[in-house]
Amino acid sequence: MKVGLQFVYQAHEGISDAEMFRRETQLAIEAEQMGFDFVGVVEHHFTDYAMCPENTQALAFIAAKTSKIQLMPAAFILPWNDPLRVAEKAVQLDILSEGRVIIGFGRGLAKIEYDILKIDMAESRDRFDEAAAMILEAVETGFIEGNGPYYPQPRAELRPRPEKSFKGRSYMVGMSPSSIDVAAKLGLGTLKFSQGLWENMMPEVNQYRASFEQHHGVKAPPIIIADMVACFEDAQKSRDYARKYQGAYFRSVLDHYEMLGDHFKNIPSYANYANAAHAMQTEGVDKAFEDYLTSNLHGTPEEIVENIQKRAGIVGDHDLSVNFTYGSMPYEDVWEQAKTFADKVLPHIK
């Protein structure tokens, strides 16, 4: 099992954006010495929920301060970016880090980000599919071209040229059946956030694995599961912190993505989210949060190891991307639980 750290760069109460950004990035740098395998850095814009408009820039800084940890843009949100520029950034970062990049792709979900970036959410699926195919071809061959409706691109050579293949180190966020299908078809790994009971998510996971093998004749790579984590030696503290800070993060997700709104139902490619919004509207946010809390990780190191093993019994082989800093949790607690997890969980799950 590979285990990485995920960074959202969320606004931190009482701390400036600049100071928050420096502290989060320092934790990403320390992740290598703690024994983590990779760091994932989001792309998000405009709100307190998350703020990292240029993740390769942050990762280049991290690369310069480390020597072996892998670096994942998690993710490039393809409908918001020109495919040529994504390919160039990925290749350049890979060269500077000597082959440590894992490319991550995402489609984006927040209406506010789409609106301010002046892109129609209804085009997101088609934009993603068109861009992803172009980028994957470009980073392998060193040439990019496209004749699609969104990104018509005359054939151009990437300079500097790609040094190494990205096969086996390219992923996408797969939180809907349509995304799962695209990941399998393109030969991408998939990352899923813990946001509900894993028993209920297994049909999508199994669909991805079967489709991947059908398209490529080999088994799919392990899925990456992204978790919010509260890990302390004190079991009660872990439970209290999970409820308080994962609860704060959960509410920020609802607000940023307008999950209780009706806009998803008007966009066919977001039907999965329209169903989720309807479920929360009818069953209540409290139930959704309890499922969210159950699916993420909290407890003593021993409890977390046990829960990861139990989940492996449901999901099978998987990798982890864990987040210790969210909901304005005090940084002394963020560092304490990261160190506790590194010292007492990693040796048992890696």
C-alpha positions as CSV (number, residue, x, y, z in Angstrom):
1,M,0.0,0.0,0.0
2,K,1.3,3.5,-0.9
3,V,0.3,6.3,1.4
4,G,0.4,10.0,0.5
5,L,-0.7,13.3,2.0
6,Q,-3.4,15.3,0.4
7,F,-3.4,19.1,0.7
8,V,-6.5,21.2,0.3
9,Y,-5.1,24.6,1.4
10,Q,-8.2,25.5,3.2
11,A,-8.7,28.9,4.9
12,H,-7.5,28.7,8.5
13,E,-9.3,30.8,11.2
14,G,-7.1,33.4,12.7
15,I,-4.3,32.9,10.2
16,S,-3.7,34.8,6.9
17,D,-3.9,33.0,3.6
18,A,-0.2,33.5,3.1
19,E,0.8,32.0,6.5
20,M,-1.6,29.1,6.0
21,F,-0.1,28.4,2.6
22,R,3.4,28.4,4.0
23,R,2.5,26.1,6.9
24,E,0.7,23.6,4.8
25,T,3.5,23.5,2.3
26,Q,6.1,22.9,5.1
27,L,4.1,19.9,6.2
28,A,4.2,18.6,2.6
29,I,8.0,18.9,2.7
30,E,8.2,17.1,6.0
31,A,6.1,14.2,4.6
32,E,9.1,12.7,3.0
33,Q,11.0,12.3,6.2
34,M,7.8,11.0,7.9
35,G,7.8,8.1,5.4
36,F,4.9,9.1,3.1
37,D,5.1,8.0,-0.5
38,F,3.5,11.1,-2.3
39,V,1.9,14.4,-1.8
40,G,-1.2,15.5,-3.6
41,V,-2.0,19.2,-4.1
42,V,-5.4,20.3,-5.3
43,E,-6.4,22.9,-7.8
44,H,-9.1,25.3,-6.4
45,H,-10.0,28.9,-6.8
46,F,-11.8,31.9,-5.2
47,T,-13.2,30.7,-1.8
48,D,-12.2,29.7,1.8
49,Y,-12.9,26.0,0.9
50,A,-9.6,25.5,-0.9
51,M,-7.1,27.8,-2.5
52,C,-4.3,26.6,-4.8
53,P,-4.8,28.0,-8.2
54,E,-1.4,26.6,-9.6
55,N,-0.6,23.3,-8.1
56,T,2.5,22.6,-10.2
57,Q,4.1,25.8,-8.8
58,A,3.5,24.5,-5.2
59,L,4.8,21.1,-6.1
60,A,7.9,22.5,-7.8
61,F,8.8,24.2,-4.5
62,I,8.2,21.0,-2.6
63,A,10.3,19.1,-5.2
64,A,13.2,21.4,-4.6
65,K,13.1,20.7,-0.8
66,T,12.8,16.9,-1.2
67,S,14.5,14.1,-3.1
68,K,12.2,11.0,-3.4
69,I,8.6,11.7,-2.5
70,Q,6.3,11.6,-5.5
71,L,4.4,14.7,-6.5
72,M,0.7,14.6,-7.6
73,P,-1.3,17.5,-9.0
74,A,-4.5,16.3,-7.5
75,A,-5.8,17.3,-9.7
76,F,-5.5,19.4,-12.9
77,I,-9.1,20.4,-13.4
78,L,-9.1,19.9,-17.2
79,P,-12.1,21.9,-18.2
80,W,-10.5,25.0,-16.7
81,N,-7.1,24.5,-18.4
82,D,-5.7,24.4,-21.9
83,P,-4.4,20.8,-22.6
84,L,-1.2,22.1,-24.1
85,R,-0.3,24.0,-21.0
86,V,-1.2,21.1,-18.7
87,A,1.1,18.8,-20.7
88,E,3.9,21.3,-20.6
89,K,3.6,21.8,-16.9
90,A,3.5,18.1,-16.1
91,V,6.6,17.4,-18.3
92,Q,8.6,20.3,-16.9
93,L,7.8,19.3,-13.3
94,D,8.7,15.7,-14.0
95,I,12.0,16.7,-15.5
96,L,12.9,19.0,-12.5
97,S,11.9,16.3,-10.0
98,E,13.7,13.5,-11.9
99,G,10.6,11.5,-12.7
100,R,8.6,11.9,-9.5
101,V,5.3,13.2,-10.9
102,I,2.0,11.4,-10.8
103,I,-0.5,13.2,-13.1
104,G,-3.9,13.6,-11.6
105,F,-7.0,14.8,-13.6
106,G,-10.3,16.1,-12.4
107,R,-13.5,17.4,-13.9
108,G,-14.5,20.0,-11.3
109,L,-17.8,20.3,-9.4
110,A,-18.2,23.8,-8.0
111,K,-20.6,26.1,-9.8
112,I,-18.8,29.2,-8.4
113,E,-15.5,28.2,-10.0
114,Y,-17.1,27.4,-13.3
115,D,-19.0,30.7,-13.3
116,I,-16.0,32.9,-12.5
117,L,-13.8,31.1,-14.9
118,K,-16.5,31.7,-17.5
119,I,-16.9,28.0,-18.5
120,D,-20.3,26.3,-18.9
121,M,-20.6,23.4,-16.5
122,A,-22.7,21.5,-19.0
123,E,-19.6,21.2,-21.2
124,S,-17.4,19.7,-18.4
125,R,-17.7,16.0,-19.4
126,D,-16.9,16.7,-23.1
127,R,-14.2,19.1,-22.3
128,F,-12.6,16.7,-19.9
129,D,-12.7,13.7,-22.3
130,E,-11.3,15.7,-25.1
131,A,-8.5,17.3,-23.1
132,A,-7.5,14.1,-21.2
133,A,-6.9,12.1,-24.4
134,M,-4.8,14.9,-25.9
135,I,-2.6,15.3,-22.7
136,L,-2.0,11.6,-22.3
137,E,-0.9,11.3,-25.9
138,A,1.3,14.4,-25.6
139,V,3.2,13.3,-22.5
140,E,4.0,9.9,-24.1
141,T,4.9,11.1,-27.6
142,G,6.1,14.6,-27.0
143,F,3.6,15.9,-29.5
144,I,0.2,17.4,-29.0
145,E,-2.6,18.0,-31.4
146,G,-6.4,18.0,-31.5
147,N,-9.3,18.6,-33.8
148,G,-12.1,18.6,-31.2
149,P,-14.6,21.4,-30.7
150,Y,-13.2,22.7,-27.5
151,Y,-9.4,22.5,-27.9
152,P,-8.5,22.6,-31.6
153,Q,-4.7,22.3,-31.5
154,P,-2.3,22.4,-34.4
155,R,0.4,19.7,-34.0
156,A,3.1,21.0,-31.8
157,E,6.2,19.5,-30.1
158,L,6.6,19.8,-26.3
159,R,9.9,21.3,-25.4
160,P,11.5,20.3,-23.2
161,R,10.6,16.8,-24.4
162,P,9.2,14.2,-22.0
163,E,12.0,12.2,-20.4
164,K,10.0,9.3,-19.0
165,S,6.7,7.5,-19.7
166,F,3.8,8.5,-17.5
167,K,2.1,5.1,-17.9
168,G,1.3,3.7,-14.5
169,R,1.5,7.1,-12.9
170,S,-1.6,8.8,-14.2
171,Y,-4.9,9.0,-12.3
172,M,-8.2,10.8,-12.3
173,V,-10.8,11.6,-9.7
174,G,-13.6,9.1,-10.2
175,M,-16.7,10.0,-8.2
176,S,-19.4,9.2,-10.8
177,P,-20.2,6.3,-13.1
178,S,-19.3,8.4,-16.2
179,S,-15.9,9.3,-14.7
180,I,-15.2,5.7,-13.8
181,D,-15.9,4.7,-17.4
182,V,-13.5,7.3,-18.8
183,A,-10.7,6.3,-16.3
184,A,-11.0,2.7,-17.4
185,K,-11.1,3.5,-21.1
186,L,-8.0,5.8,-20.9
187,G,-6.1,3.4,-18.7
188,L,-6.0,5.7,-15.8
189,G,-5.9,4.9,-12.1
190,T,-8.8,6.4,-10.1
191,L,-9.1,8.3,-6.9
192,K,-12.2,8.2,-4.8
193,F,-13.0,10.4,-1.7
194,S,-14.5,8.7,1.4
195,Q,-17.9,10.3,1.5
196,G,-20.2,7.5,2.3
197,L,-20.4,3.8,3.2
198,W,-17.9,1.8,1.1
199,E,-20.3,-1.0,0.7
200,N,-22.5,1.3,-1.3
201,M,-19.6,2.5,-3.5
202,M,-18.4,-1.0,-4.5
203,P,-20.6,-1.3,-7.6
204,E,-18.7,1.7,-9.1
205,V,-15.3,0.2,-8.0
206,N,-16.1,-3.2,-9.5
207,Q,-17.4,-1.5,-12.7
208,Y,-14.1,0.3,-13.0
209,R,-12.0,-2.8,-12.5
210,A,-14.0,-4.9,-14.9
211,S,-14.0,-2.2,-17.6
212,F,-10.2,-1.5,-17.2
213,E,-9.4,-5.2,-17.7
214,Q,-11.7,-5.4,-20.6
215,H,-10.1,-2.4,-22.3
216,H,-6.4,-3.2,-21.5
217,G,-6.2,-6.9,-20.8
218,V,-4.6,-6.4,-17.4
219,K,-5.9,-5.7,-13.9
220,A,-6.6,-2.2,-12.9
221,P,-4.1,-0.5,-10.5
222,P,-5.2,-0.1,-6.9
223,I,-7.7,2.7,-6.4
224,I,-6.6,5.6,-4.3
225,I,-8.9,6.4,-1.3
226,A,-8.7,9.9,0.0
227,D,-9.5,10.3,3.7
228,M,-9.8,13.0,6.3
229,V,-8.0,11.7,9.4
230,A,-8.1,12.3,13.1
231,C,-5.3,10.2,14.7
232,F,-4.4,10.7,18.4
233,E,-3.3,8.3,21.1
234,D,-6.3,9.5,23.1
235,A,-9.4,7.7,21.6
236,Q,-11.8,10.3,22.9
237,K,-9.8,13.1,21.6
238,S,-9.8,11.4,18.2
239,R,-13.6,11.0,18.2
240,D,-14.1,14.6,19.4
241,Y,-11.8,16.1,16.8
242,A,-13.3,14.0,14.0
243,R,-16.8,15.2,14.8
244,K,-15.7,18.8,15.2
245,Y,-13.2,19.3,12.5
246,Q,-14.4,16.8,9.9
247,G,-17.8,18.2,10.6
248,A,-16.5,21.7,9.8
249,Y,-14.9,20.4,6.6
250,F,-18.1,18.5,5.6
251,R,-20.1,21.8,6.0
252,S,-17.5,23.6,3.8
253,V,-17.9,20.9,1.1
254,L,-21.7,21.4,1.2
255,D,-21.3,25.2,0.9
256,H,-18.5,25.3,-1.7
257,Y,-20.2,22.8,-4.0
258,E,-23.7,24.0,-3.3
259,M,-24.6,20.4,-2.7
260,L,-28.1,21.2,-1.5
261,G,-28.9,23.2,-4.6
262,D,-30.9,22.2,-7.6
263,H,-28.4,23.1,-10.4
264,F,-27.0,19.6,-10.8
265,K,-30.3,18.2,-12.0
266,N,-30.1,20.4,-15.1
267,I,-26.8,18.9,-16.2
268,P,-27.0,15.3,-17.3
269,S,-23.3,14.6,-16.7
270,Y,-23.7,15.5,-13.0
271,A,-26.7,13.2,-12.5
272,N,-24.8,11.3,-9.7
273,Y,-24.5,14.5,-7.7
274,A,-28.1,15.4,-8.4
275,N,-29.1,12.1,-6.8
276,A,-26.8,12.9,-3.8
277,A,-28.3,16.3,-3.4
278,H,-31.8,14.8,-3.5
279,A,-30.9,12.2,-0.9
280,M,-29.6,14.9,1.5
281,Q,-32.7,17.0,0.9
282,T,-35.0,14.1,1.7
283,E,-33.0,12.1,4.3
284,G,-31.3,15.0,5.9
285,V,-27.8,16.4,6.2
286,D,-27.2,14.8,9.6
287,K,-27.5,11.3,8.1
288,A,-25.2,12.2,5.3
289,F,-22.6,13.5,7.8
290,E,-22.8,10.4,9.9
291,D,-22.1,8.3,6.8
292,Y,-19.2,10.6,6.0
293,L,-17.8,10.4,9.5
294,T,-18.0,6.6,9.4
295,S,-16.3,6.3,6.0
296,N,-13.3,8.5,6.9
297,L,-10.6,7.6,9.4
298,H,-10.4,8.5,13.1
299,G,-9.3,6.9,16.3
300,T,-6.1,5.7,18.0
301,P,-3.4,4.4,15.7
302,E,-4.5,0.8,16.5
303,E,-8.1,1.6,15.7
304,I,-7.1,3.2,12.4
305,V,-5.0,0.2,11.4
306,E,-7.9,-2.1,12.2
307,N,-10.4,0.1,10.2
308,I,-8.0,0.2,7.2
309,Q,-7.8,-3.6,7.3
310,K,-11.6,-3.9,7.6
311,R,-12.0,-1.6,4.6
312,A,-9.5,-3.6,2.6
313,G,-11.8,-6.6,3.2
314,I,-14.5,-4.6,1.4
315,V,-12.6,-2.7,-1.2
316,G,-9.6,-5.0,-1.8
317,D,-6.1,-3.6,-2.5
318,H,-6.0,0.2,-2.4
319,D,-3.7,3.1,-1.8
320,L,-4.4,6.0,0.6
321,S,-4.2,9.7,0.4
322,V,-4.7,11.2,3.8
323,N,-5.4,14.7,5.0
324,F,-4.6,15.9,8.5
325,T,-5.2,19.6,8.1
326,Y,-8.8,20.9,7.6
327,G,-11.6,22.7,9.4
328,S,-9.2,25.2,11.0
329,M,-7.7,22.5,13.3
330,P,-4.9,24.0,15.4
331,Y,-1.6,23.4,13.7
332,E,0.0,21.9,16.8
333,D,-2.7,19.2,16.6
334,V,-2.2,18.8,12.8
335,W,1.5,18.1,13.4
336,E,0.8,15.8,16.4
337,Q,-1.6,13.6,14.5
338,A,0.6,13.5,11.4
339,K,3.5,12.4,13.4
340,T,1.5,9.8,15.3
341,F,0.1,8.4,12.1
342,A,3.5,8.3,10.5
343,D,5.1,6.6,13.5
344,K,2.4,4.1,14.5
345,V,0.1,3.5,11.5
346,L,2.4,3.6,8.4
347,P,4.6,0.7,9.6
348,H,1.6,-1.6,9.8
349,I,-0.1,-0.6,6.5
350,K,2.9,-0.2,4.2
